[in-house]
Amino acid sequence: MTTSVRAKLTFPEALVSEPVIARLALDYGVIANIRRANVEERSGWVICELSGAREALDAGVAWLEQAGVRVSWLDAPVEG
């Protein structure tokens, strides 16, 4: 079963040039459909819809937060 949720990911300066979203997809199987973004030299944010298996989302979000990305939920997860 796939779960989807909209989130805002806020990146600190140290992660702006890192392939964080690519690693989220490759390492955790979480797809990020980017809706809006603003990435500058010292900071950045992305509003996206994250989708994947619930366990993969939980693990991927835990990794993001541990890496220093601030995750803000924009709505509740939708399973379908």
trRosetta pair geometry for C-beta under 8 A, 3 or more apart (Angstrom, degrees):
i j d omega theta_ij theta_ji phi_ij phi_ji
1 53 7.1 95 71 -127 55 70
1 54 7.1 9 88 -18 98 103
1 79 5.7 23 155 -172 122 105
1 80 7.3 154 -168 73 89 15
2 51 5.7 25 177 179 111 101
2 52 6.5 -76 -141 -149 81 8
2 53 6.8 -68 -105 -75 49 44
2 79 7.4 156 88 -152 42 58
2 80 6.3 -33 73 72 86 65
3 51 6.8 -175 90 -143 43 61
3 52 6.9 -25 54 71 77 44
3 53 7.0 53 15 -176 94 18
3 54 4.6 75 -9 -81 143 75
3 57 5.6 -82 80 -7 119 150
3 77 5.0 3 -178 -177 114 118
3 78 6.9 154 -157 77 63 41
3 79 4.9 -30 -99 -96 82 72
3 80 7.8 123 -102 19 39 62
4 49 5.7 6 -172 176 107 105
4 50 6.9 162 -150 83 55 47
4 51 4.2 -14 -98 -96 84 98
4 77 7.0 150 76 -156 34 67
4 78 5.1 -21 63 60 87 94
4 80 7.3 -25 10 29 105 106
5 49 7.2 166 83 -154 27 63
5 50 5.5 -16 62 58 80 94
5 51 7.8 158 17 -79 56 57
5 57 7.0 98 19 -161 119 145
5 73 6.4 -43 169 -138 122 98
5 74 7.9 145 165 48 76 76
5 75 6.6 -162 -155 77 71 77
5 76 7.2 -87 -122 144 102 23
5 77 4.3 -47 -71 -97 115 68
5 78 7.0 159 -77 13 60 70
6 35 7.7 -3 -138 1 108 146
6 47 7.1 14 -177 -179 98 87
6 48 7.3 -175 -145 99 62 32
6 49 5.2 -37 -92 -97 70 70
6 50 7.7 156 -103 14 20 74
6 73 7.5 100 84 -167 60 58
6 74 4.1 -58 109 65 105 117
6 75 5.0 51 41 24 105 101
7 47 7.5 -171 96 -146 37 53
7 48 6.4 -18 62 64 76 73
7 49 7.9 126 17 -111 70 26
7 50 5.7 1 18 -4 119 117
7 61 8.0 -160 -100 -112 171 115
7 71 5.6 -15 -176 -165 134 88
7 72 6.4 146 -164 74 75 47
7 73 5.5 -42 -105 -106 85 47
7 74 6.0 -167 -94 2 26 91
8 45 6.0 2 -178 -176 97 114
8 46 7.2 164 -155 82 52 42
8 47 5.1 -24 -100 -97 77 75
8 71 7.6 148 76 -157 52 41
8 72 4.4 -13 57 61 100 105
8 74 6.2 97 -23 -51 88 108
9 20 7.8 -176 159 114 143 135
9 21 7.9 151 71 -78 164 98
9 45 6.5 163 85 -155 51 60
9 46 4.8 -6 56 56 102 93
9 47 7.9 -177 19 -81 69 28
9 48 6.8 -8 2 22 111 110
9 64 6.7 -84 -131 -170 115 141
9 69 5.3 -11 -165 179 97 122
9 70 7.3 146 -159 74 44 53
9 71 6.0 -12 -103 -102 70 67
9 72 8.0 -164 -71 25 28 73
10 43 7.5 -8 -175 -176 85 102
10 44 7.6 170 -154 94 48 45
10 45 4.7 -16 -103 -102 68 96
10 69 6.8 148 68 -167 47 66
10 70 4.2 -14 57 57 107 105
10 72 7.1 42 -11 -5 109 109
11 15 4.6 -125 -164 89 102 109
11 16 5.4 134 122 -83 127 60
11 20 6.8 -174 -107 15 124 156
11 39 7.6 12 48 -119 134 91
11 43 6.6 157 83 -164 72 54
11 44 4.5 -2 51 64 116 89
11 45 6.8 -167 13 -79 77 41
11 46 7.6 44 -19 -3 110 96
11 68 7.9 68 -150 109 56 92
11 69 5.8 -23 -96 -114 64 87
12 15 5.6 76 58 18 71 100
12 16 7.6 -109 102 -36 35 83
12 43 6.9 -39 -140 -114 29 79
12 68 5.2 -61 19 149 126 120
12 69 7.7 -134 2 -89 81 44
13 16 5.9 -33 -150 -8 35 117
13 41 7.9 12 -136 130 93 60
13 42 4.6 -27 -104 -162 108 64
13 43 6.0 -47 -69 -67 68 62
14 18 7.8 16 135 -16 62 124
14 68 6.7 17 67 90 116 161
15 18 4.8 -63 -154 32 61 121
15 20 5.8 38 178 -52 114 134
15 67 6.6 95 -100 144 140 107
15 68 5.9 179 -30 81 134 114
15 69 6.5 -109 107 -70 168 86
16 39 6.2 143 -158 -164 97 96
16 40 7.4 -62 -145 77 146 45
16 41 7.0 106 117 175 161 22
16 42 7.0 -171 -26 -176 156 7
16 43 6.6 -129 -77 -114 126 10
16 44 5.0 123 -123 -1 94 119
18 23 8.0 -21 151 -5 99 131
19 22 4.0 -27 166 39 109 123
19 23 5.9 119 108 -25 84 90
20 23 5.9 -58 -150 36 29 109
20 24 6.5 36 150 -25 64 103
20 64 7.1 84 179 -120 118 86
20 67 6.9 164 -127 116 114 154
20 69 6.4 129 -175 -63 152 139
21 24 5.3 -45 -149 29 36 118
21 25 6.8 34 153 -14 63 102
21 32 5.0 -89 -154 45 110 150
21 34 7.6 5 -147 -64 162 114
21 46 7.1 -30 -69 70 133 174
21 48 7.8 130 -124 -39 128 171
22 25 5.9 -58 -155 38 33 108
22 26 6.0 19 156 -8 69 113
23 26 5.8 -59 -132 48 32 103
23 27 5.1 6 177 3 72 120
23 28 7.9 55 138 2 64 95
24 27 6.9 -51 -112 49 14 93
24 28 5.6 -40 -167 41 51 119
24 30 4.9 -61 160 70 94 110
24 32 6.2 53 90 -29 138 120
24 50 7.9 -77 159 -130 138 112
24 60 5.1 78 -152 -162 88 120
24 63 7.5 173 -104 82 76 124
24 64 6.8 19 -93 -68 118 106
25 28 7.3 -53 -89 57 6 75
25 29 7.1 34 -166 -123 44 16
25 30 6.2 -107 -90 71 46 55
25 31 6.0 57 -114 -99 100 50
25 32 6.8 -103 -58 8 100 88
27 60 7.7 141 89 -106 91 88
27 63 7.5 -145 103 158 133 176
28 52 7.1 93 131 124 89 171
28 56 5.0 135 167 -171 84 88
28 57 7.9 119 153 -78 125 23
28 59 5.6 -173 -133 96 115 103
28 60 3.6 140 135 -79 166 103
28 63 6.8 -154 -57 22 137 143
29 52 5.2 134 117 -146 82 132
29 53 6.8 20 103 19 128 99
29 56 4.7 -68 71 -147 101 151
29 60 7.9 -129 55 -56 56 130
30 50 5.5 -3 178 -168 113 100
30 51 7.1 152 -160 72 66 32
30 52 4.2 -98 -106 -6 59 147
30 56 5.4 180 -61 139 85 105
30 57 5.8 117 -109 -95 120 57
30 60 4.1 -36 -11 -35 148 175
31 50 7.2 151 78 -155 48 47
31 51 5.1 -22 61 62 98 87
31 52 6.1 146 10 -58 74 93
32 46 7.4 36 169 135 134 138
32 48 4.4 15 -173 159 92 152
32 49 7.4 149 -156 72 47 44
32 50 5.6 -16 -100 -98 72 71
33 48 5.8 152 72 -166 45 86
33 49 4.4 -10 56 55 107 98
33 50 8.0 -157 21 -69 72 26
33 51 7.1 25 -7 4 107 111
34 37 5.7 -17 -172 -36 122 120
34 46 5.8 -63 -128 -166 101 112
34 47 7.6 100 -160 76 61 51
34 48 4.8 -42 -99 -98 48 105
35 47 4.9 -60 66 104 104 95
35 48 5.9 172 6 -102 83 40
35 49 6.7 79 -36 -17 114 86
36 46 7.5 164 90 -157 50 47
36 47 4.5 15 55 44 92 114
37 44 7.1 14 -178 -179 94 102
37 45 6.8 -169 -146 97 59 52
37 46 4.4 -4 -108 -110 101 74
37 47 7.0 -151 -70 24 56 65
38 44 6.3 -167 100 -145 55 66
38 45 5.7 15 53 50 88 83
39 44 3.6 16 -118 -124 68 132
39 45 7.8 -163 -75 31 60 36
39 46 7.6 11 -59 -62 100 91
40 43 5.9 14 58 58 100 63
40 44 6.1 178 25 -76 57 78
47 74 7.1 51 -149 -42 102 152
50 57 6.1 119 132 -128 118 103
50 60 7.4 -172 -169 97 133 136
50 61 7.6 102 135 -69 169 100
51 57 7.8 -45 -152 -80 17 117
52 56 4.2 -83 134 89 127 128
52 57 5.3 162 66 -55 97 82
52 60 7.2 75 53 0 149 145
53 56 4.3 86 60 6 87 108
53 57 7.0 -156 89 -8 43 84
54 57 5.7 -53 -149 34 32 112
54 58 6.4 32 154 -19 65 105
54 77 7.5 81 -118 170 93 154
54 79 7.1 -13 -67 -102 116 112
55 58 5.8 -52 -149 36 31 112
55 59 6.3 26 155 -14 65 108
56 59 5.9 -57 -145 42 30 107
56 60 5.9 29 157 -19 66 112
57 60 5.8 -58 -140 41 26 110
57 61 6.1 23 163 -16 65 109
57 77 7.4 121 124 -118 163 133
58 61 6.2 -58 -145 38 24 106
58 62 6.4 25 155 -20 61 109
59 62 5.7 -56 -149 36 30 113
59 63 6.4 31 153 -19 64 105
60 63 5.6 -53 -150 35 32 112
60 64 6.5 36 151 -22 65 102
61 64 5.4 -46 -147 32 36 115
61 65 6.4 33 156 -15 66 104
61 71 5.6 49 -155 -97 98 177
62 65 6.0 -57 -149 39 30 108
62 66 6.2 30 153 -19 65 110
63 66 5.7 -57 -144 39 30 111
63 67 6.2 29 156 -20 65 109
64 67 5.8 -63 -152 37 27 110
64 69 4.1 -61 176 62 89 127
64 71 5.7 84 104 -54 132 120
65 68 7.9 99 -178 -33 28 9
65 69 6.4 -84 -79 68 34 73
65 70 7.6 60 -117 -112 74 31
65 71 5.9 -72 -69 6 94 113
73 76 7.5 52 163 -87 131 35
75 78 7.8 3 119 -31 117 101
